């Protein structure tokens, strides 16, 4: 298991690798490089910038501090830190500095505290997964900013993120490009907006274990792709107090 000092060295190594490639000191026949533990990094073919990091299930342990070399990799487009243990540390606001980020996966990382509003700066996001981080909390204002700034968002996974202070109406302006929305066990309460069921590309919706969530499911003239999903219709029908509309 990589302890905190080695975690620091890992991201510092990535920064040095980028510098070496840009200066042609490190040449690879492929744009992807694999390390001796589960890890894949992807470099831009022309510039040498690090554009992708996947260290999922790598037994990383420690804290990602705001001065980490990770945040020097400003050209990152994909970052997967899932299934590691960051010791209950808070999610750094600097995660919102990756202006080119399209895919961010932080599921099951043992992050805690509020999701920083800076995450809303990631305006190119296609996929965001903050699931199963124990005591992670998302405020209504941060969610509204996040949704307002997205035009390409396709996947949003918030399983077990504390959203008890989030108004369900905050989801009304989700991008029409959305295909998957997981709000499993998020402590949501209130009436879930009806228009979500009419998003033209939504294939997957999970609202289970939000016991104080109410709403209605369309019964007629429903052209959404969700209609073909048995779980989406039958399971939600039991979990949202529905009425025909």
Secondary structure, DSSP 8 states (H G I E B T S, - for coil): -B-HHHHHHHHHHHHHHHHHHHTTSS--SSSEEE-SSS-EEEE-TTT--EEEEE-TTS-BBS---TT-GGGG-TT--EEE--S-B-TT-B--GGGGG-TT--EEE-TTS--BEE--GGGGG-TT-SEEE----SSEE--HHHHHHHHHT-SS--EEE-TT-B-TT-BGGGGGG--TT--EEE-TT---EEE--GGGGG-TT--EEE-TT-TEEE-----SS---GGGG-HIIIIIHHHHTT----
